[in-house]
Amino acid sequence: MILTDYYRFERVAQKAKHRMDCTASTESYPEFENRRTTKVQRETEKRDAIKIGDLIIYWVAPDSHMRADRKRKADRSITIKGDNLSSVYNWQREGDSWFAYGDVKGTTDALLFIYHVEEANSVIQAGAVVEIFVARGKSNECNALCNLYSDGELDEEMEALRKQVTKTVTEPEKP
């Protein structure tokens, strides 16, 4: 198997413009699991609540102050707890969704992003979904992963990982 882990993030936050909450996962990738929240944040007038154990990413356009000498410019980036986890490269349309790739900062792991994200005025709209598939040790093969996905050769692996979800959250808990 090439793909090893699965995480599904959805826009369920009411106030944060770029926040996406993990609503389903295999809970098996340490780089994500080690970043789950460890303290409660109460909802305020300007902030959404955060519970212990939540996993939240921010799906953002890269800042304009990023280094200009980079070999490739990212289309988006994902951050967790204020740290850039991965840049997102090479957006391509596949049917009614988009896909892209990235790698996890500080590792040799590749990420394959499948997403249904609608943006208006740089705000992610409700119902947006990003699925992240991890391919451990494959960061040098990101383009090959995209080609395999385009050719439908990862469909069975992706479906198998979706079935391994250990916890699914479909709606945020009410306080």
N, C-alpha and C positions, 0 to 999 in steps of 0.2 A: 504494500500500500504506500502511495506517495503522500497522501494527505493524512495527517495524524490527529488533528484537533479541530473543533468547530465552535464558533461563537456567533450568536445572532443578536444584533443591536437594533433597537427601534426608538423612534422619537416618541416618547411618552411624556417628557417634561413639558410643563405648561409655560414656563418663564424663560428658561435658558435657550438661547438661539441655536446653539450648535451641539447641545448635549444629546447623547444617545445612550439608552440604558440597555444592559444585557438582559434579554428576556428568555434566552435559551442557550445552553452550552453543554459541552461534554465535561466541563470543569476539570480539565486535564492538562492545561498548558500553564506551566509555572510563571511565565512572563506576564500572563494576565491574572492568574489566581493570586499572585503575591501583591497585586495592586487593588484588590477588593478593599472597600472602605472598612475602617476599623472603629469609626465613631459616628454617632448620630448627628445629623445636621437638621435642625427643625426648619420647617417651611416658614419663610418670611414673605413680606410683601414683594420682594424682588428675587427670591431664591426658591427653588424647588427643594423638597425634603430629600434627605439621603439616609438610608437605613444601613445598619451594620451588615456587611456582606454584599452590598451592591457593587456592581462593576459598571463604571461609567466611562465612556470615551467622548471626546469632543472631536467632531469631524469639521475641520476648518481649512480654509484656503491658506496657503503658506504666507507668512508675514513678508512684507516688502523689504524688511531689513536683513533677510537671509543672505548669506555670503554669495556674492556674485560669481565667484570662481568655481562654483560647483559644476560638475560635468553635465548634470541633467537637472532640470527644474521640475519640482514636484507639482502635480495638479492639486493635490490636497494633502493633508497630514492628519494623523490621529494622535491625540495626546491623552494620557491618563495621569491624573494627579499632577498636572502641570508639566509633565515630561513628554517630549516628543517620543512616541513609541515607534512610529513608522511614517515614512512619506508614502504617498499613493501616486503611482505612475501609470501612464499609458491607458487612459480611459478609452474603452471601446464599447460600442453598443452591440448587444447580443439579444435579439428578440425584443422583449419589453423591459429588459434590464441592462445594466452596464456592468463591465468588469474591469478590474485593474489589478496591479500587483504592487508589492512592497516587500520590505524585509524588516525584521525586528532589530532595532538598534542594539548593538553589542552582542549579537548572536549570529549564527549561520542559518537562521530559519527564515523561510519565505512565507509571505502571506498572499493569498488570493482573495480579492474582494469581489463579491457579487452584490450589487446594490440597486435599490429603487429609491432614489433620493430626489425629491423635488425641492428646489430652492426658489425663494422669492425674496428679493432684496437681501441676499446673503443669509437668510433665515431658513433653516431646514423645516419643511412643512410637516405637520402631524401625519403619521402613517408611514414615514420614511423608514426603510429597512436596509441595514448593511449586514451581510453575512460574511464572516471572515473564516477562511479555511487555512490552517497552518500546515506547512510542509517542513518538518524539522530537518535541518541540515541541507536545505535546497536553495539557499539564497543566491547561489551562482546560476540557478536554472529557472529564474523567474519568467523569462520569455518563453521557455519551453512549457512551463505550467500554463501560461495563457494559451499557447497553441493546443495543448492537450484539452483544455477546457473548451475552446472553440470547436474542436473536432468531436466533442461529446465523449471523450475517453475518460473523463473524470466523473461522469454522471453517477455511476454505481457507487464509487467511493464517497461522493458527496451525500448521496441518499443514505448510505450506511452510517455515516457520521451523524446525520440529522436524526436517525433512529436511536443513536446512542445518547441522546440528550438526557442528562440526569436531573435537570430541574428546568421547568418552564414557568415563566411568569408572563401572563398576558396583559394584566392591568396593574397599575401601581396601587399599592394599598392605600386606603383612606385613613387619615389620622383620627 
